[in-house]
Amino acid sequence: MAQLVKDVMQRDPLMIDARTSIEAAAHLMRASDVGDVLVTEHGKLRGVLTNSDIVVYAIAAGRHPATVLAGDCCDADWPSVTADESASAAFQLMHEHELERLPVVDDGHVVGVVTLS
């Protein structure tokens, strides 16, 4: 029997609220030794904020990271999967989009994350 996403996902993904500053997000990412974090709004996935987003939308734009919100510069088009999808389909999606992390959602709410590690 094929493995499902729920069999391989981490159930406690690193998340921040969309109203969190990207400065605070960067501190969390550094402390957690990751290059991205899931961004939620009212409990639902808003997107994924990467360290590259922080550089492009704040630093390179001359904006102070303490004043820029994660929800304003996260990638809202990041793909996601549900827990009942096949793990192989999730890994294929990650490969196609060159992702290291893939959010797992249930009715828009984050329930986990699939990672390459």
ABEGO torsion letter per residue (X at the ends): XBBBAAAABBABBBBBBAABBAAAAAAAAAAAGBABBBBBBGGBBAEBBBAAAAAAAAAAAGBBAAABBAAAABBAABBBBBAABBAAAAAAAAAAAGBABBBBBBGGBBAEBBBAX
